[in-house]
Amino acid sequence: MAMWLLLVLAVASLLYYYVRRRYNYWRDKGIPQLDPSFPLGNMAGVGKKRSFNDMLDEAYHRFRGQSPAVGLYFLISPVLVVTDLDLVKQVLVKDFNYFQDRGIYVNERDDPLSGHLFSIGGERWRYLRNKLSPTFTSGKIKQMFFTIREIGDEFLASFNKYIDQDEPIDIKLLCQCFTCDVVGSCAFGLECNSLKNQGSKLLEIGDKVFRQSPLRMLYSIAIGIFPRFSRALRLPALPGEVSSFFMPIVRSTVEHRERNAIERSDFLNLLIQLKNKGTVEDEATEGLEKLTLEEVSAQAFLFFFAGFETSSTTLSFALFLLASHEDVQERCREEIIQKLTQHDGLITYDALKEMTYLDQIINETLRLYTPAGQLFRVANESYHLPKLNVTLAKGSMILIPVNSFHHDPELFPDPDRFDPDRFAPESIKSRHSHAFLPFGEGPRNCIGMRFGLLEVKFGVVQVLSKLRLSVDPRTTLPLKLSNSSGFPEVEGGICLKASRL
């Protein structure tokens, strides 16, 4: 018994010593840090008492101007949070080759959907990025625009019953249904009918991906910190329900199209070309390596879930902000009507490109409610940071707190105020080039940025060209964002009122 007790004490002492040394990792390098606590590090309370962005804001504001970076700990893993915009530019652009990976857990053997462009790293990322870039050219997106316009009519019609019955509109749900139908059609040619049915199975599956419980959030962080161990245990990156629902949809749709020689102007059609030919029609890509069906499924999964959730979040907040600021809404409507008049009253691809004030509104929405509030990078090899006089070891995790930059009063005075003129050309020139990063920056920026912005712009134009919006009294102001969601999500939801012009 005494021997067992001594053994337990020895193990506990070693564990205590290891954790204590681990939690001084950044301090030993001369980098300021927030003091962690075992076993969650600086993650204590995240998802319940505070959000992930709140944790980063604490680190950012405490050391902003004192140090170009600050140390944090996710469980026992050290993470370097960059607070200096010049260093951000260095990581994302100038020295990108040292920081090309995101360090996200991938397990293609047991979870093929995890092997998508957003997560994978190294040469496979370069290969896939090169293959997929031609699918997001202006010409290819323009072909998909006709699908967006068809579903836009259903989106506008969905407002009618609320107007006729004088009922409040759950604007996030309506926007989710719209973007789900758009991306479902543009990705796979599927008729999701979310607008008609006020929901769909795909929306339910989307909740499994984006609305994680605090426990699921810790699971995602843990498998990311210990990827080799997690792969050895064959742990999936995604909930099993997501893969079991999504893989058969892609497989059956691809087989049906190939069997019947069906071609559509959508993303899946381009992926099928990459699967069968190794290249997209009318576009040149390096090499003729073909995508496997699993790779096709993973990219289709990314296109759908990234495209529908980020766009619906931005669109719903944009409509809320317009409803809250009547002067901005009227100015935006004037631009919309003017440009549509020049295009025979039709919402066209070219008409949307000309709406520059609407661009400012969407950018200001993205600043206030950034869907991707953080950027992660991993050092591919050891890297010296001159500003800190520190050499980062290979595998070091770098975190860029995008949301913190977007709400920094030194970069954006009175940061909680909605002001689209922050993104007038002269205002943009006066700021650091990397102060605004809603889609990332550098070679690994968001490949679907133009499609997402087109989707949001179209939704705003479709609504404001026919309706006037206001905030329903049932909406609790000021808005309170949920601590548990990975995306900006309002507790209690956003209710709007609409009336016909």
N, C-alpha and C positions, 0 to 999 in steps of 0.2 A: 504493500500500500504506500509506504514511504517513498519507494522507488518511482511509483507512478506519479506521486505528488511532485517529486523533484523534476520528473520529466515534463510534466505540465507547466511547472514554473519556468523551466528552462525554455520551453517553446514560447510561452507567453512573453518572457523577457526578450527573446530574439525578435519576436513579432513587434513588440513595443519599440525596440531599437530600430528595426527596419522602417516602421511607419514614421517614427520621429525623424529619421534621416531623410526619408522620402518627402516629408512635409517641409523640409528645409531646402529642397532642391533649388528653388529660385533664389532664396536668400543667400545660399552658399555661392551663387554666381554673381551676387551683388545686384540682383534685380528685386525691386520691391514686390511684395506679395500680400494678398489678403490671407489672414491666418485661417487655416482649414481645421476641420474637426473630423475625427475618425467615426464612422467609416465612409461618410459621403463627401469628405473634403469640403469644398465650398458649395456643394449642391444641396446642403441641408435646407429643407423648407421649399425647395423649388417644385412647382406643380401644385402646392397647397397654399402656403403663406405668401409666396412671391413667385414671380414668373422667371423664366430663364433670362429674359432681357433685364429684369430688375437686378439680378445678380451681376450681370455684366456692367450695368449702369453704375453700381456701387464701386466696382473696380475702376471703371473709366473716369468717373468724376473725382475719385479720391486722389488719383495720381496723374490726371491730365495736366500737362505742362511741367510736371516734375520729372517724368521718365517717359521715354518713347514706348515703353511696354511694361506690363504688370503681370505677375505670376498668379495663376489659379490652379486648383486641383479638382479634377472630376474623379470622384472616389479617391484613388491614390495615384492617379495619373497626372503629371504636371502639364499644364497648358499655358502658353504664352499669349496674352491678350495685347494686341498692338493698339496703341493710343495715338500714334503719330502718323499723319497722313502721308508724309514723305516715305516712311517705312512701309506703309500700306502699298504705295505705288511700287516700291522696290520688290515686295513679295509677289504682288499680282502681275506685274508687267515686266519691269527691268530684269529681275532675276527669276522669272517664271520657271525656267528649267530646273531650278533648285526646289521649287514648291508647286509642282504640277498636280500632285495628288491631293484628294480631300480627306483621305484616311477613313472613309466610310466602310463599314463591314460589308463584304461581298462573299457569298457562298453559292456559287453557281451549281455545284454538284447537287445540293439538297434544296436549293431555292433559286431556280433559273431566273426568276424575275428580278433578282437582286443585281444581275449583271448588266445594268443599263448604263447609259452614258454619264449620268450624273455621279454615279458611285465608283465605277471602275477607274483604275489608274494605269500608269506606265505606258508602255507601247500599245497596249490594247486600247487605251483611251485615245491615243493619237490616231490609231487605225480607224476606230469607230467614228471619231469626230470628223475625220476626213471623208469617210463614207457618207455620213448623214448630213454634212453641211449643204450639199446640193439640194436636199429635200426642203430646205428652209430659205431658198432664194425668193426674191420678190415675185418672180414669175410663177413659182410653184404656189406661193401663198395667195397670189391673185386668183389662181384657178380655184382655190378653196373658198374664195370670198362669196361666190354665188350660193354656196351652201349656207354660209353665215346669214346671208340676206333672207333666204327662205325661212330659216328658223327665227330670224328677227321679227317677222310678221306675227308668229305665234307668241313671241315674247311680249310684243305690244298688246296683242289681243288678251293676254293673261291679266292685264290691268283692268279690263272692262268690268268684270264681275265685282271687283272691289269698289270701283267708281259707282257702278249702278246701285250697289247695296250700301254705299257709304261706309265701307269697312276699312280698317287699317291693313297695310300691306307688310308682310314679313319680307323685307327686301332682300335679305341674305338668302332665304330659301328660293325666292323667285330668280335671283341671279345665279344661284347654284343650278337650278333646273335649266336655265338658258345655256350656261356654259357647258353643262353636262351634255345637253342635246347637240350643241355645236361641236364639241370635241369628240363626242361619240360618233357623230356623222363624219367629221373630217378625219378622224383616226381610222375608223373601221367601216364606215358606211352603215352603221347601226342606227336604227330609229329607237332612241331611248324613250321618247315620249314623256320625259320628265315634266315638261310644261303642261301637257294635257292631263297627266295623272297626279301632278303636284308631288312628284317623287319617283324614284326608280331603284331597282336593285343596285345599280352602279353607284348611286348616291349613298346607299347604305354601306357598300364596300369602301367607298371613299372615307367614310367616318372611321373605319377600322385603321386606315393609313394615317390620317391627319389628326384625329382627336384621341390621342393616347392618354391613358391613365398615368398618374405619377409612377406606378409600378412598371408599366410598359415603357415609360420614358427611361427609367433606370436600366431596364433590360437592354434597350437600344444603346445606351451609353456603355454598358458593361461589355457587350459583345464587340463594340468598337474599340474598347481599350484592350481587350484580350482576344484578338481575332483568330490567332492560331489555335488557342485552346477551344474557342467557340466552334471553329470548323471541325476540330477533332471530335467534339461532342455532337457534330452535325446539327448545330442550332441554326434555324432559319432567320433571315433578316426581317421577313414580313410575316404577319399572322397567316396561319395555314388557310384560313377561309378566303383570303385574298388570292393566293395562288391557285387554289382549287376552283375558284370561280373564273379567274381571268385566263389561265392557260387554255382551257377548252374553247373559250370564245375565239381566241386568236387562231388556234389550230383549225377549228371547224370553218372559220371564215376564209382563211387562206386556202384550205382544201377545196371549198366550194368555188372560190374564184378561179383557181387553177383548173379545176375540172370543167368549168363552164366557160372558160376564157373571158371572164368578166374583168373589165377595167373601169376604174372610177378615178376622179380627180381628188384623191385623198392620200393621207399619209401612208396608210397600209399598202396602197398600190405601189408607192415608191419603195417601201420596204420589201415588197415581193420582187421588184426588179433587182434590188440588191441581193436578195436570196437566190434568184435564178441566174442573174447575169453578172453580178459583182459590181454593177454600176447603174446609175440612174440615167434614164433616157435623156439625151441632149445635154448631158453634163459629163465632164471628165473627172474621174477620181483615180488616185494612184492604185495601181495593181488591179487584179481581177479576182481577189479573194471574195468568196461569197459568204453572206450571212447565213447562219444556221437558223432553223425555226425557233430555237430557244432564244437566240439573239434578237430575232424579229419580235418575238413576244415581249422581251424585256424592254425594247425601245418603244413599242406600242403602249406598254404599261406606263412608261415614263411620260410619254406624250399626253396620254389621257389624264392621269392623275395630277401631273404638274400643271397641265393646261387648264383643267377645269377648276381646281381649287384656288390657285393664285389669281386667276382672272375673275372668279366670282367674288373673292375677297376684295380686290381692287375696285371692281364695278359697284359693289354694294356700298362701300365707303365713299366712293365718288358721288353716287346718287344721294347719300345722306348729307355730305358736305354741301352739295348744290341745294338740297332742300333746306339746309340750315342757313344759307347765305343767298338771299333772294337777289341781291345786286349782282353777284357772280353768276347766278343761274340765268338772269336776264341777258347779261353780256355774252354769255356762252350761247344762249339761244339765238341771239342776233347774228353771231358768227355762223352758226349752223344754218339758219335760214338763208343768209346771204350766199354761202357756198353751195347749198343745195339748189338755189335758184340758178346759179351758173352751170349746174349739171342737170338741167331739165327736171328738177324736183326730186331726183333719185339719189339715194345714198350709194355712191359709187366708191370704189377703191381710191380713185384720184381725188374725189371730193374730201374724203377723210384725211388724206395726206396734207391738204391745204388748210386744215383747221388747226392753226398754231396756238390759239388761246386754249383750245381744248387740250392740246398737248401739255400746256402749263398746268392745267387743272389736274390732269392725271398724274403728272410728276409730283405735284404738291400732295396729292392723295398718297402716292407711293412713299413720300417722305414721312408723312404723319403716321401712316399705317403700313409699314413695310412688311410684305409677306415673308420674305427671307431676311430675317433680322440679323443673321450672322453668316460669315463666310469662314470655312475651315480649310486649312492647308497643312500638309505634312512635309517636312524637309526630306528630300530624296537622298541627300548626303549631308555631311557636316557642312555648316555654313557660318561664316563669321559675320557678326553684326557690328560694324564699326561704331555706330551711335552708342551701343551698350558695351563695346569692347568685350563681347561674349561670343563664344563659338557654340552654336547649337549642334547637338548631336543628331546624327541621322535618325529619323523617325520622330523628331520633336514635333508636337502639335502646335500650330499657330491658329489663333482665332481673331478674326477682324469683326469688331462689334458695330456692324452697319447701323443698327437702330440707334445706338448711342451717338454716332456721328450725326445722324439725321435729326437728333433732338438736342444738339449742342448749341447753346445760345451764342457762342462765339462764332459759329459757322452760320447759324440760322437764327438771327435775333428774334426774341419772343417766339420760341420754337413751337409752342402749342397753338399758335394762331394760324388759321387757314388763310394763306395768301399766295395765290397762283402767280403773282408778279415776281415772286422769288425766282421763277424760272423764265423770266424775260431774258432775251439774249445778253443784255448788258449786265444783269445780275449774275448770270452763270459765269461770265468772264471774270467777275470780281472774286470768285471763290476758287478754292483749291480744286484741281481737276478730279480729285478722288473723294470729295466731300459727300457726293451723292452716288450711291452704289446699289440701287434696287435690283439690278440684274448682274451684279458682280462686275468684273473688269478684266481685261487681258484675254489671252487665248482661251481661258476656261470660263468665259462669261456665258450667260444663258443663251443657248442656241435657238430657243423658241421665242426670244424676246419680241420680235416683230409680229409674230402671230398673236401673242398674248395682248400686245398693245392694240392691234387691229380689232380684236374681239371686244376689248373694253371700250374703245372709241366708238365702235358701231353700236354697242348697247346704250351708251349715253346719248348718241345722236338719235337713235330710234325713239327713245323715251322723250327727250326734250323737244324734239321737233313736233310732237303731238300733245304732250301733257305738261302740266305745271305741278311741281312737287312741293310738299311741305312736310314738316316733322309732326307725327301724331303724338298727342299728349301722353300716350302710353309708353313712349320711349323715355327711359330714365337718363336725364342729362346732369352733369357731363357723362359721357359714355365711360363705363368701367370695363376694362379688358380682362378676360379670363386669365387666371394664373396657370391653368392646366393645359391650355391649347398651344401647339407649336406655331400656329398662325394667329394673327390678330383676330380675336373673336369677342364679341360684346356679350357680357352677362345680361340676360334678359332679352337680347335681340334688339333689332332696330325696326321700328314700325314707322312707315311713311304714309302720307295721304296723297292721292293724285286726283287731278281734275283736268278735263279736256280744255284745250286752248279755245 
